[in-house]
Structures are given as structure tokens and as C-alpha cells.
């Protein structure tokens, strides 16, 4: 997989997001009008690089608002739960929405600007909307596990899912460890998607790995820093 499309007509190298050759204007690939959500989600698990390329080449970057909205809810809930472990007490709903949800979405929107600047400095062809899209879609595993497991959390623990006295680990320790393990695996897959999506954009393994790891560290660490 290379970060380029070679024109069959004139042999010119073009960025992977190009539809027409920059030199002779010949078509380089089939058009991708928009993103197919369910096909993309499936592809993120079985062929993440190909999925990232389709997202980059899609003319309409749809479903981003939906994914960011779900990420907002997930981050707000996470902040509320983590605040139980802090000496200053449980966070209010407003504090959880702002520090958990708004701050997290702001980070997701800031990352692409920084990555875009970095890639541009390194002379790697990229577009801000593409970087924003692949980073947002890389969050899909965490969003999915939140949507799927939340009903199980409520069924098993009720409101005690949010508390530390008693902790879910005391109520149902084995099941809780299993659920935490499942969520941990999906967080690792987000790291894989960060790296593979960036690789689809750059064709640079080390750079993609470093940036992907940094993104995940910041994403996981910010809530602990602002508690």
C-alpha cells in the first residue's frame, strides 16, 4: 500500500485522495460519493487500511456528527464514573458534560489540525478533512462497546455501575473483570486503527506508530489530568 495513485495514462504520481490526475486530468479511480457506515464499521475490523483509504477518498464525510455525539456521551459517562475515585467527590452532571464530553470532543477536533501541520511539514500529501475523518472513525470500537455493553452494565449493577461504594468489582467481580477486559481489547483496537489509518495516509510505519500511540495516550490520560 502506497500513499499515491499512479496515473495509467501519463505515469504521474498523485495523492491517494485524488480522483483525477494532476497532470493530464485522467480518472485515477472509481468515485466514492459517501461513506457507507455499516460496511465501513465491518471493514475497520477485517481490513483497516482499505477502510481508511475509502474514508479518505469519500467525497462526503458523513456520520462524523453521529460518531462525535456518541463519543461525547461516552466521555461524559467515563468522567462521571472516574470522579467517584477522586477525593473532591462525585462530579455534577454539568461538570461531567463539560469536562468529560466537551473537552474530549475538543481534543478529537484538535488532533487533526496538529497531525495535518505535522504531515505538511514532512511534505506528506494530506487534507485536514481526511485526517479528521480517519481519526473519528478510529473511535468506532470504543463507541460500539459502549453502546453494546451499557445495557449489560445497567442490568447487572443498576446505578451501582457509577459508584465505588460498593464497587462493581465487589458486586460481581468475575463478570466485571470480563467486561473490563472486553473494553480493554477494544481500546487496543482503537490504537491499531489509529496506526493503520495514519499509515494509509503516510505510508510511514514508525511515524504512524508514534503518532497513533501519542493520540491514544492523550485520549486516555486527559480525564485523569483534569479530575
Beta strands, then each sheet from edge to edge (+ up, - down):
strand 1: 5-6
strand 2: 13-14
strand 3: 32-34
strand 4: 58-60
sheet 1: 1+ 2-
sheet 2: 3+ 4+
end
